[in-house]
Amino acid sequence: MKNKGFRLSSEGRKVALQIIRKHRLWEFFLVEKLQFGWDEVHDVAEELEHISSKKLIDQLDAFLGFPKKDPHGDPIPDSNGKLTIPRQVDLLHLPLQLVAEVSGIGDQSPEMLELLSHKNIQLGSKLEIRKKFAFDNSLELKIKNHQPITISEHVAKNIFVSYEE
């Protein structure tokens, strides 16, 4: 018999979205209000997401100004569980010489986030691809107000950007 996986019931989906909402609001709070690094917040948010007070989470959301994205660019569900998915592509699919804005990070491990910070890449960074190297699919990037840098294919496929055509 072929494995068919599983599906969440509509009630299970609501519960999952509320946990995601709490987790991402706590990450936003930790970065924006307590000055944690974006590479430090996941484990703490994992603990805080289990607080069950809806009133606390709704007031946290209001206190933070109803943010739409967490510090890694992931959308935060609203109080009704509505999730807006942004239109974005990874850097490997960005055309050359087109200015784009970093809008999300795929691999959010502390190691990846540390590397991105070291290379001056963060949410909101404006960048463009200057050259694609066929040998290993690495990219030369120009980040606004910084010297050009080279990143690997692995890093590039984990950086998501939005842009206007």
OpenMM code with the backbone's topology and positions (N, CA, C; nanometers):
from openmm import Vec3, app, unit

residues = "MET LYS ASN LYS GLY PHE ARG LEU SER SER GLU GLY ARG LYS VAL ALA LEU GLN ILE ILE ARG LYS HIS ARG LEU TRP GLU PHE PHE LEU VAL GLU LYS LEU GLN PHE GLY TRP ASP GLU VAL HIS ASP VAL ALA GLU GLU LEU GLU HIS ILE SER SER LYS LYS LEU ILE ASP GLN LEU ASP ALA PHE LEU GLY PHE PRO LYS LYS ASP PRO HIS GLY ASP PRO ILE PRO ASP SER ASN GLY LYS LEU THR ILE PRO ARG GLN VAL ASP LEU LEU HIS LEU PRO LEU GLN LEU VAL ALA GLU VAL SER GLY ILE GLY ASP GLN SER PRO GLU MET LEU GLU LEU LEU SER HIS LYS ASN ILE GLN LEU GLY SER LYS LEU GLU ILE ARG LYS LYS PHE ALA PHE ASP ASN SER LEU GLU LEU LYS ILE LYS ASN HIS GLN PRO ILE THR ILE SER GLU HIS VAL ALA LYS ASN ILE PHE VAL SER TYR GLU GLU".split()
positions = [
    Vec3(0.0838, -0.1183, 0.0000),
    Vec3(0.0000, 0.0000, 0.0000),
    Vec3(0.0885, 0.1249, 0.0000),
    Vec3(0.0539, 0.2191, -0.0840),
    Vec3(0.1337, 0.3411, -0.0981),
    Vec3(0.1073, 0.4360, 0.0186),
    Vec3(0.2163, 0.4959, 0.0714),
    Vec3(0.2038, 0.5914, 0.1815),
    Vec3(0.1435, 0.7208, 0.1277),
    Vec3(0.0332, 0.7653, 0.1873),
    Vec3(-0.0356, 0.8848, 0.1399),
    Vec3(-0.0163, 1.0044, 0.2306),
    Vec3(0.0639, 0.9935, 0.3349),
    Vec3(0.0868, 1.1066, 0.4242),
    Vec3(-0.0341, 1.1340, 0.5110),
    Vec3(-0.0493, 1.2601, 0.5488),
    Vec3(-0.1630, 1.2974, 0.6328),
    Vec3(-0.2055, 1.4384, 0.5990),
    Vec3(-0.3245, 1.4738, 0.6439),
    Vec3(-0.3770, 1.6096, 0.6270),
    Vec3(-0.4325, 1.6544, 0.7605),
    Vec3(-0.4143, 1.7836, 0.7879),
    Vec3(-0.4739, 1.8391, 0.9087),
    Vec3(-0.6216, 1.8641, 0.8856),
    Vec3(-0.6998, 1.8391, 0.9881),
    Vec3(-0.8407, 1.8780, 0.9813),
    Vec3(-0.8461, 2.0299, 0.9858),
    Vec3(-0.9606, 2.0879, 0.9580),
    Vec3(-0.9704, 2.2342, 0.9634),
    Vec3(-0.9415, 2.2835, 1.1050),
    Vec3(-0.9811, 2.2096, 1.2056),
    Vec3(-0.9530, 2.2481, 1.3444),
    Vec3(-0.8030, 2.2362, 1.3730),
    Vec3(-0.7395, 2.1307, 1.3231),
    Vec3(-0.5953, 2.1135, 1.3396),
    Vec3(-0.5174, 2.2244, 1.2710),
    Vec3(-0.5650, 2.2675, 1.1538),
    Vec3(-0.5012, 2.3777, 1.0816),
    Vec3(-0.5102, 2.5071, 1.1628),
    Vec3(-0.6249, 2.5326, 1.2247),
    Vec3(-0.6419, 2.6532, 1.3078),
    Vec3(-0.5449, 2.6512, 1.4252),
    Vec3(-0.5329, 2.5371, 1.4903),
    Vec3(-0.4417, 2.5245, 1.6042),
    Vec3(-0.2975, 2.5463, 1.5584),
    Vec3(-0.2594, 2.4841, 1.4464),
    Vec3(-0.1229, 2.4989, 1.3941),
    Vec3(-0.0932, 2.6448, 1.3605),
    Vec3(-0.1867, 2.7133, 1.2965),
    Vec3(-0.1649, 2.8541, 1.2608),
    Vec3(-0.1527, 2.9421, 1.3844),
    Vec3(-0.2242, 2.9099, 1.4914),
    Vec3(-0.2124, 2.9885, 1.6148),
    Vec3(-0.0758, 2.9674, 1.6798),
    Vec3(-0.0235, 2.8457, 1.6737),
    Vec3(0.1116, 2.8199, 1.7271),
    Vec3(0.2152, 2.8947, 1.6432),
    Vec3(0.2003, 2.8907, 1.5125),
    Vec3(0.2916, 2.9650, 1.4236),
    Vec3(0.2834, 3.1135, 1.4550),
    Vec3(0.1611, 3.1643, 1.4723),
    Vec3(0.1404, 3.3062, 1.5049),
    Vec3(0.2151, 3.3438, 1.6327),
    Vec3(0.1981, 3.2643, 1.7381),
    Vec3(0.2646, 3.2942, 1.8655),
    Vec3(0.4162, 3.2899, 1.8497),
    Vec3(0.4653, 3.1867, 1.7833),
    Vec3(0.6097, 3.1709, 1.7655),
    Vec3(0.6684, 3.2929, 1.6941),
    Vec3(0.6065, 3.3319, 1.5846),
    Vec3(0.6612, 3.4415, 1.5047),
    Vec3(0.6456, 3.5764, 1.5738),
    Vec3(0.5377, 3.5970, 1.6481),
    Vec3(0.5233, 3.7214, 1.7257),
    Vec3(0.6315, 3.7294, 1.8331),
    Vec3(0.6586, 3.6158, 1.9009),
    Vec3(0.7640, 3.6164, 2.0035),
    Vec3(0.8997, 3.6440, 1.9401),
    Vec3(0.9274, 3.5851, 1.8223),
    Vec3(1.0549, 3.6140, 1.7558),
    Vec3(1.0660, 3.7632, 1.7243),
    Vec3(0.9583, 3.8214, 1.6721),
    Vec3(0.9583, 3.9644, 1.6409),
    Vec3(0.9849, 4.0465, 1.7668),
    Vec3(0.9158, 4.0127, 1.8759),
    Vec3(0.9323, 4.0835, 2.0032),
    Vec3(1.0771, 4.0748, 2.0522),
    Vec3(1.1344, 3.9558, 2.0481),
    Vec3(1.2701, 3.9360, 2.0982),
    Vec3(1.3728, 4.0172, 2.0191),
    Vec3(1.3562, 4.0248, 1.8870),
    Vec3(1.4494, 4.1005, 1.8038),
    Vec3(1.4250, 4.2506, 1.8171),
    Vec3(1.2992, 4.2922, 1.8021),
    Vec3(1.2681, 4.4357, 1.7960),
    Vec3(1.2714, 4.5057, 1.9317),
    Vec3(1.2297, 4.4376, 2.0371),
    Vec3(1.2177, 4.5037, 2.1671),
    Vec3(1.3281, 4.4660, 2.2658),
    Vec3(1.3823, 4.3461, 2.2536),
    Vec3(1.4862, 4.3020, 2.3477),
    Vec3(1.6241, 4.2908, 2.2822),
    Vec3(1.6354, 4.3294, 2.1566),
    Vec3(1.7611, 4.3330, 2.0823),
    Vec3(1.8345, 4.1991, 2.0743),
    Vec3(1.7612, 4.0902, 2.0696),
    Vec3(1.8223, 3.9610, 2.0396),
    Vec3(1.8652, 3.9640, 1.8929),
    Vec3(1.9666, 3.8859, 1.8581),
    Vec3(2.0032, 3.8696, 1.7178),
    Vec3(1.9026, 3.7776, 1.6509),
    Vec3(1.8826, 3.7952, 1.5200),
    Vec3(1.7861, 3.7100, 1.4500),
    Vec3(1.8265, 3.5635, 1.4524),
    Vec3(1.9545, 3.5371, 1.4811),
    Vec3(2.0036, 3.3998, 1.4910),
    Vec3(1.9885, 3.3410, 1.6314),
    Vec3(1.9361, 3.4187, 1.7270),
    Vec3(1.9262, 3.3738, 1.8667),
    Vec3(1.7829, 3.3445, 1.9123),
    Vec3(1.6835, 3.3762, 1.8312),
    Vec3(1.5468, 3.3802, 1.8833),
    Vec3(1.4663, 3.2522, 1.8695),
    Vec3(1.5021, 3.1647, 1.7822),
    Vec3(1.4175, 3.0486, 1.7546),
    Vec3(1.3923, 2.9627, 1.8792),
    Vec3(1.4982, 2.9251, 1.9488),
    Vec3(1.4816, 2.8359, 2.0644),
    Vec3(1.3988, 2.9005, 2.1757),
    Vec3(1.4187, 3.0295, 2.2002),
    Vec3(1.3422, 3.0994, 2.3033),
    Vec3(1.1946, 3.1066, 2.2618),
    Vec3(1.1710, 3.1385, 2.1339),
    Vec3(1.0328, 3.1453, 2.0837),
    Vec3(0.9649, 3.0091, 2.0902),
    Vec3(1.0414, 2.9016, 2.0737),
    Vec3(0.9852, 2.7663, 2.0849),
    Vec3(0.9251, 2.7446, 2.2245),
    Vec3(0.9902, 2.7990, 2.3247),
    Vec3(0.9384, 2.7858, 2.4609),
    Vec3(0.8176, 2.8762, 2.4823),
    Vec3(0.8271, 3.0006, 2.4348),
    Vec3(0.7205, 3.0983, 2.4576),
    Vec3(0.5932, 3.0681, 2.3788),
    Vec3(0.6049, 2.9979, 2.2661),
    Vec3(0.4868, 2.9700, 2.1835),
    Vec3(0.3837, 2.8825, 2.2545),
    Vec3(0.4227, 2.8196, 2.3634),
    Vec3(0.3301, 2.7310, 2.4352),
    Vec3(0.2475, 2.8027, 2.5413),
    Vec3(0.2685, 2.9333, 2.5574),
    Vec3(0.1825, 3.0109, 2.6479),
    Vec3(0.0439, 3.0136, 2.5849),
    Vec3(-0.0576, 2.9816, 2.6634),
    Vec3(-0.1902, 2.9621, 2.6044),
    Vec3(-0.2831, 3.0829, 2.6125),
    Vec3(-0.2424, 3.1921, 2.6723),
    Vec3(-0.3303, 3.3079, 2.6870),
    Vec3(-0.3504, 3.3802, 2.5540),
    Vec3(-0.4709, 3.3699, 2.4983),
    Vec3(-0.5050, 3.4411, 2.3743),
    Vec3(-0.4980, 3.5917, 2.3961),
    Vec3(-0.5420, 3.6365, 2.5137),
    Vec3(-0.5393, 3.7799, 2.5431),
    Vec3(-0.3949, 3.8319, 2.5398),
    Vec3(-0.3014, 3.7584, 2.5996),
    Vec3(-0.1611, 3.7991, 2.5985),
    Vec3(-0.1099, 3.8117, 2.4551),
    Vec3(-0.1382, 3.7134, 2.3721),
    Vec3(-0.0881, 3.7143, 2.2348),
    Vec3(-0.1519, 3.8282, 2.1555),
    Vec3(-0.2820, 3.8500, 2.1725),
    Vec3(-0.3486, 3.9605, 2.1024),
    Vec3(-0.2921, 4.0955, 2.1460),
    Vec3(-0.2633, 4.1095, 2.2749),
    Vec3(-0.2060, 4.2355, 2.3230),
    Vec3(-0.0601, 4.2499, 2.2794),
    Vec3(0.0133, 4.1398, 2.2725),
    Vec3(0.1499, 4.1433, 2.2201),
    Vec3(0.1474, 4.1905, 2.0741),
    Vec3(0.0564, 4.1365, 1.9958),
    Vec3(0.0418, 4.1748, 1.8559),
    Vec3(0.0151, 4.3250, 1.8441),
    Vec3(-0.0781, 4.3754, 1.9242),
    Vec3(-0.1111, 4.5189, 1.9223),
    Vec3(0.0090, 4.6026, 1.9669),
    Vec3(0.0762, 4.5598, 2.0735),
    Vec3(0.1935, 4.6309, 2.1257),
    Vec3(0.3017, 4.6434, 2.0186),
    Vec3(0.3162, 4.5384, 1.9377),
    Vec3(0.4192, 4.5362, 1.8329),
    Vec3(0.3754, 4.6084, 1.7055),
    Vec3(0.2509, 4.6557, 1.7020),
    Vec3(0.2022, 4.7272, 1.5836),
    Vec3(0.1518, 4.6359, 1.4740),
    Vec3(0.1062, 4.5155, 1.5104),
    Vec3(0.0510, 4.4181, 1.4166),
    Vec3(0.1484, 4.3874, 1.3018),
    Vec3(0.2684, 4.3381, 1.3353),
    Vec3(0.3669, 4.3096, 1.2301),
    Vec3(0.3163, 4.2024, 1.1338),
    Vec3(0.3574, 4.2149, 1.0100),
    Vec3(0.3158, 4.1194, 0.9055),
    Vec3(0.4181, 4.0083, 0.8845),
    Vec3(0.5464, 4.0332, 0.9261),
    Vec3(0.6536, 3.9350, 0.9054),
    Vec3(0.7373, 3.9225, 1.0317),
    Vec3(0.7917, 3.8031, 1.0531),
    Vec3(0.8853, 3.7832, 1.1642),
    Vec3(1.0242, 3.8304, 1.1210),
    Vec3(1.1243, 3.8235, 1.2087),
    Vec3(1.2578, 3.8750, 1.1745),
    Vec3(1.3266, 3.8023, 1.0584),
    Vec3(1.2728, 3.6863, 1.0174),
    Vec3(1.3326, 3.6095, 0.9087),
    Vec3(1.2540, 3.6266, 0.7791),
    Vec3(1.1483, 3.7113, 0.7820),
    Vec3(1.0687, 3.7358, 0.6627),
    Vec3(0.9483, 3.6454, 0.6469),
    Vec3(0.9252, 3.5561, 0.7424),
    Vec3(0.8099, 3.4668, 0.7331),
    Vec3(0.6832, 3.5407, 0.7750),
    Vec3(0.5721, 3.5180, 0.7029),
    Vec3(0.4482, 3.5882, 0.7362),
    Vec3(0.3924, 3.5445, 0.8713),
    Vec3(0.3348, 3.6406, 0.9436),
    Vec3(0.2722, 3.6135, 1.0734),
    Vec3(0.1212, 3.6051, 1.0516),
    Vec3(0.0588, 3.4927, 1.0857),
    Vec3(-0.0873, 3.4842, 1.0720),
    Vec3(-0.1550, 3.5883, 1.1613),
    Vec3(-0.2682, 3.6438, 1.1136),
    Vec3(-0.3415, 3.7380, 1.1975),
    Vec3(-0.4226, 3.6619, 1.3019),
    Vec3(-0.4978, 3.7327, 1.3831),
    Vec3(-0.5709, 3.6690, 1.4946),
    Vec3(-0.6770, 3.5708, 1.4454),
    Vec3(-0.7174, 3.5815, 1.3185),
    Vec3(-0.8140, 3.4877, 1.2614),
    Vec3(-0.7456, 3.3717, 1.1894),
    Vec3(-0.6132, 3.3692, 1.1929),
    Vec3(-0.5388, 3.2617, 1.1277),
    Vec3(-0.5143, 3.2863, 0.9800),
    Vec3(-0.5422, 3.4068, 0.9319),
    Vec3(-0.5186, 3.4381, 0.7907),
    Vec3(-0.3695, 3.4610, 0.7696),
    Vec3(-0.3167, 3.3953, 0.6683),
    Vec3(-0.1742, 3.3994, 0.6390),
    Vec3(-0.1558, 3.4518, 0.4969),
    Vec3(-0.0832, 3.5621, 0.4812),
    Vec3(-0.0569, 3.6192, 0.3495),
    Vec3(0.0834, 3.5784, 0.3055),
    Vec3(0.0905, 3.5068, 0.1958),
    Vec3(0.2193, 3.4593, 0.1447),
    Vec3(0.2717, 3.5606, 0.0426),
    Vec3(0.3906, 3.6182, 0.0678),
    Vec3(0.4441, 3.7179, -0.0251),
    Vec3(0.4931, 3.6551, -0.1556),
    Vec3(0.4941, 3.7326, -0.2644),
    Vec3(0.5489, 3.6883, -0.3921),
    Vec3(0.6997, 3.7141, -0.3883),
    Vec3(0.7762, 3.6076, -0.3986),
    Vec3(0.9213, 3.6214, -0.3921),
    Vec3(0.9883, 3.5069, -0.4669),
    Vec3(1.1159, 3.5251, -0.4999),
    Vec3(1.1960, 3.4215, -0.5650),
    Vec3(1.3275, 3.4089, -0.4901),
    Vec3(1.3919, 3.2925, -0.5058),
    Vec3(1.5249, 3.2815, -0.4456),
    Vec3(1.6261, 3.3495, -0.5373),
    Vec3(1.7430, 3.3813, -0.4831),
    Vec3(1.8433, 3.4568, -0.5589),
    Vec3(1.8886, 3.3860, -0.6861),
    Vec3(1.8832, 3.2530, -0.6880),
    Vec3(1.9257, 3.1817, -0.8087),
    Vec3(1.8359, 3.2135, -0.9274),
    Vec3(1.7126, 3.2573, -0.9012),
    Vec3(1.6177, 3.2864, -1.0083),
    Vec3(1.5991, 3.4356, -1.0335),
    Vec3(1.6788, 3.5181, -0.9691),
    Vec3(1.6726, 3.6620, -0.9919),
    Vec3(1.7542, 3.6951, -1.1164),
    Vec3(1.6960, 3.7689, -1.2107),
    Vec3(1.7739, 3.8081, -1.3289),
    Vec3(1.8926, 3.8979, -1.2910),
    Vec3(1.9970, 3.8949, -1.3742),
    Vec3(2.1138, 3.9801, -1.3538),
    Vec3(2.0756, 4.1275, -1.3588),
    Vec3(2.1486, 4.2093, -1.2836),
    Vec3(2.1380, 4.3555, -1.2860),
    Vec3(2.0011, 4.4097, -1.2445),
    Vec3(1.9213, 4.3298, -1.1746),
    Vec3(1.7901, 4.3755, -1.1301),
    Vec3(1.7962, 4.3985, -0.9795),
    Vec3(1.7651, 4.5176, -0.9330),
    Vec3(1.7699, 4.5468, -0.7898),
    Vec3(1.6492, 4.4819, -0.7223),
    Vec3(1.6766, 4.4094, -0.6151),
    Vec3(1.5715, 4.3402, -0.5399),
    Vec3(1.5935, 4.3641, -0.3910),
    Vec3(1.4911, 4.3335, -0.3130),
    Vec3(1.4984, 4.3500, -0.1678),
    Vec3(1.4859, 4.2145, -0.1003),
    Vec3(1.5762, 4.1869, -0.0062),
    Vec3(1.5712, 4.0607, 0.0683),
    Vec3(1.4423, 4.0597, 0.1498),
    Vec3(1.3600, 3.9553, 0.1263),
    Vec3(1.2294, 3.9484, 0.1910),
    Vec3(1.2091, 3.8217, 0.2735),
    Vec3(1.3024, 3.7281, 0.2662),
    Vec3(1.2886, 3.6058, 0.3444),
    Vec3(1.4151, 3.5219, 0.3408),
    Vec3(1.4280, 3.4348, 0.4403),
    Vec3(1.5436, 3.3455, 0.4520),
    Vec3(1.4902, 3.2036, 0.4679),
    Vec3(1.5370, 3.1132, 0.3819),
    Vec3(1.4909, 2.9748, 0.3874),
    Vec3(1.5513, 2.8988, 0.5045),
    Vec3(1.6817, 2.8821, 0.5038),
    Vec3(1.7527, 2.8126, 0.6111),
    Vec3(1.7762, 2.9140, 0.7231),
    Vec3(1.7044, 2.8965, 0.8327),
    Vec3(1.7136, 2.9924, 0.9427),
    Vec3(1.7987, 2.9397, 1.0583),
    Vec3(1.8908, 2.8499, 1.0254),
    Vec3(1.9798, 2.7979, 1.1292),
    Vec3(2.0685, 2.9121, 1.1790),
    Vec3(2.1127, 2.9044, 1.3047),
    Vec3(2.2035, 3.0080, 1.3554),
    Vec3(2.3279, 3.0247, 1.2691),
    Vec3(2.3777, 2.9147, 1.2116),
    Vec3(2.4983, 2.9216, 1.1292),
    Vec3(2.4734, 3.0026, 1.0013),
    Vec3(2.3588, 2.9785, 0.9371),
    Vec3(2.3263, 3.0531, 0.8152),
    Vec3(2.3035, 3.2004, 0.8477),
    Vec3(2.2307, 3.2288, 0.9540),
    Vec3(2.2020, 3.3678, 0.9897),
    Vec3(2.3298, 3.4428, 1.0284),
    Vec3(2.4228, 3.3724, 1.0942),
    Vec3(2.5517, 3.4337, 1.1274),
    Vec3(2.6287, 3.4680, 0.9995),
    Vec3(2.6287, 3.3757, 0.9036),
    Vec3(2.6972, 3.3995, 0.7768),
    Vec3(2.6360, 3.5195, 0.7043),
    Vec3(2.5034, 3.5255, 0.6986),
    Vec3(2.4372, 3.6365, 0.6303),
    Vec3(2.4692, 3.7691, 0.6993),
    Vec3(2.4682, 3.7697, 0.8318),
    Vec3(2.5028, 3.8922, 0.9046),
    Vec3(2.6456, 3.9353, 0.8722),
    Vec3(2.7363, 3.8390, 0.8672),
    Vec3(2.8770, 3.8669, 0.8351),
    Vec3(2.8918, 3.9292, 0.6958),
    Vec3(2.8036, 3.8891, 0.6049),
    Vec3(2.8093, 3.9393, 0.4670),
    Vec3(2.7177, 4.0606, 0.4468),
    Vec3(2.6647, 4.1161, 0.5566),
    Vec3(2.5780, 4.2345, 0.5521),
    Vec3(2.4484, 4.2104, 0.4751),
    Vec3(2.3957, 4.0885, 0.4832),
    Vec3(2.2680, 4.0560, 0.4209),
    Vec3(2.1657, 4.0386, 0.5314),
    Vec3(2.0593, 4.1176, 0.5243),
    Vec3(1.9504, 4.1072, 0.6217),
    Vec3(1.8202, 4.1402, 0.5515),
    Vec3(1.7083, 4.1203, 0.6202),
    Vec3(1.5804, 4.1571, 0.5622),
    Vec3(1.5837, 4.3048, 0.5258),
    Vec3(1.5332, 4.3359, 0.4087),
    Vec3(1.5307, 4.4743, 0.3637),
    Vec3(1.6547, 4.5167, 0.2869),
    Vec3(1.7617, 4.4362, 0.2882),
    Vec3(1.8811, 4.4702, 0.2106),
    Vec3(1.8454, 4.4799, 0.0628),
    Vec3(1.8970, 4.5842, -0.0020),
    Vec3(1.8789, 4.6017, -0.1471),
    Vec3(2.0048, 4.5476, -0.2140),
    Vec3(1.9852, 4.4580, -0.3110),
    Vec3(2.0991, 4.3970, -0.3768),
    Vec3(2.0688, 4.3675, -0.5217),
    Vec3(2.1747, 4.3379, -0.5959),
    Vec3(2.1595, 4.2933, -0.7337),
    Vec3(2.2690, 4.1919, -0.7630),
    Vec3(2.2405, 4.1030, -0.8564),
    Vec3(2.3394, 4.0036, -0.8985),
    Vec3(2.4212, 4.0652, -1.0111),
    Vec3(2.5513, 4.0725, -0.9904),
    Vec3(2.6418, 4.1271, -1.0919),
    Vec3(2.6885, 4.0180, -1.1886),
    Vec3(2.7114, 3.8953, -1.1339),
    Vec3(2.7642, 3.7871, -1.2174),
    Vec3(2.7231, 3.6527, -1.1595),
    Vec3(2.6931, 3.5594, -1.2504),
    Vec3(2.6675, 3.4203, -1.2131),
    Vec3(2.7835, 3.3382, -1.2678),
    Vec3(2.8460, 3.2583, -1.1806),
    Vec3(2.9599, 3.1766, -1.2201),
    Vec3(2.9137, 3.0354, -1.2529),
    Vec3(2.9308, 2.9948, -1.3790),
    Vec3(2.8847, 2.8641, -1.4252),
    Vec3(2.9558, 2.7482, -1.3550),
    Vec3(3.0810, 2.7696, -1.3152),
    Vec3(3.1599, 2.6622, -1.2555),
    Vec3(3.0901, 2.5998, -1.1353),
    Vec3(3.0415, 2.6823, -1.0426),
    Vec3(2.9805, 2.6283, -0.9204),
    Vec3(2.8474, 2.6956, -0.8842),
    Vec3(2.7927, 2.7741, -0.9779),
    Vec3(2.6657, 2.8455, -0.9556),
    Vec3(2.6726, 2.9485, -0.8433),
    Vec3(2.7929, 2.9921, -0.8093),
    Vec3(2.8034, 3.0994, -0.7101),
    Vec3(2.7652, 3.2316, -0.7766),
    Vec3(2.7364, 3.3311, -0.6941),
    Vec3(2.6916, 3.4606, -0.7436),
    Vec3(2.7767, 3.5726, -0.6863),
    Vec3(2.8054, 3.6718, -0.7683),
    Vec3(2.8643, 3.7952, -0.7175),
    Vec3(2.7498, 3.8939, -0.6976),
    Vec3(2.7371, 3.9440, -0.5751),
    Vec3(2.6298, 4.0368, -0.5396),
    Vec3(2.6858, 4.1747, -0.5101),
    Vec3(2.6085, 4.2748, -0.5426),
    Vec3(2.6360, 4.4110, -0.4986),
    Vec3(2.5224, 4.4475, -0.4037),
    Vec3(2.5590, 4.4710, -0.2793),
    Vec3(2.4628, 4.5118, -0.1776),
    Vec3(2.4774, 4.6620, -0.1610),
    Vec3(2.3650, 4.7307, -0.1589),
    Vec3(2.3677, 4.8765, -0.1495),
    Vec3(2.4582, 4.9216, -0.0348),
    Vec3(2.5463, 5.0154, -0.0642),
    Vec3(2.6401, 5.0754, 0.0323),
    Vec3(2.7493, 4.9801, 0.0812),
    Vec3(2.7738, 4.8698, 0.0100),
    Vec3(2.8787, 4.7740, 0.0481),
    Vec3(2.9551, 4.7302, -0.0764),
    Vec3(3.0754, 4.6780, -0.0544),
    Vec3(3.1567, 4.6233, -0.1626),
    Vec3(3.0914, 4.4951, -0.2151),
    Vec3(3.1146, 4.4595, -0.3426),
    Vec3(3.0616, 4.3336, -0.3964),
    Vec3(3.1141, 4.2135, -0.3167),
    Vec3(3.0309, 4.1115, -0.3069),
    Vec3(3.0671, 3.9869, -0.2381),
    Vec3(3.0285, 3.8686, -0.3259),
    Vec3(3.0834, 3.7533, -0.2950),
    Vec3(3.0468, 3.6300, -0.3640),
    Vec3(2.9816, 3.5360, -0.2620),
    Vec3(2.8715, 3.4736, -0.3040),
    Vec3(2.8050, 3.3747, -0.2177),
    Vec3(2.7876, 3.2451, -0.2954),
    Vec3(2.7799, 3.1363, -0.2219),
    Vec3(2.7648, 3.0041, -0.2823),
    Vec3(2.6215, 2.9821, -0.3317),
    Vec3(2.6067, 2.8804, -0.4146),
    Vec3(2.4737, 2.8399, -0.4615),
    Vec3(2.3847, 2.8028, -0.3428),
    Vec3(2.4400, 2.7326, -0.2460),
    Vec3(2.3618, 2.6903, -0.1282),
    Vec3(2.3062, 2.8118, -0.0536),
    Vec3(2.3881, 2.9135, -0.0344),
    Vec3(2.3413, 3.0347, 0.0330),
    Vec3(2.2373, 3.1053, -0.0537),
    Vec3(2.2645, 3.1173, -0.1837),
    Vec3(2.1746, 3.1896, -0.2748),
    Vec3(2.0346, 3.1299, -0.2786),
    Vec3(2.0248, 2.9971, -0.2743),
    Vec3(1.8914, 2.9366, -0.2833),
    Vec3(1.8121, 2.9518, -0.1528),
    Vec3(1.8763, 3.0017, -0.0483),
    Vec3(1.8084, 3.0247, 0.0793),
    Vec3(1.7785, 3.1720, 0.1064),
    Vec3(1.8102, 3.2583, 0.0113),
    Vec3(1.7792, 3.4009, 0.0241),
    Vec3(1.6663, 3.4331, -0.0725),
    Vec3(1.5542, 3.4798, -0.0214),
    Vec3(1.4392, 3.5128, -0.1042),
    Vec3(1.4270, 3.6648, -0.1152),
    Vec3(1.3932, 3.7084, -0.2356),
    Vec3(1.3841, 3.8507, -0.2648),
    Vec3(1.2529, 3.8827, -0.3350),
    Vec3(1.2113, 4.0072, -0.3207),
    Vec3(1.0989, 4.0582, -0.3990),
    Vec3(1.1527, 4.1698, -0.4854),
    Vec3(1.0906, 4.1892, -0.6013),
    Vec3(1.1373, 4.2915, -0.6948),
    Vec3(1.0241, 4.3292, -0.7888),
    Vec3(1.0418, 4.4409, -0.8532),
    Vec3(0.9451, 4.4866, -0.9517),
    Vec3(1.0061, 4.4683, -1.0886),
    Vec3(0.9275, 4.4122, -1.1785),
    Vec3(0.9775, 4.3870, -1.3153),
    Vec3(0.9590, 4.5083, -1.4026),
] * unit.nanometer
topology = app.Topology()
chain = topology.addChain("A")
for resn in residues:
    res = topology.addResidue(resn, chain)
    for name in ("N", "CA", "C"):
        topology.addAtom(name, app.Element.getBySymbol(name[0]), res)
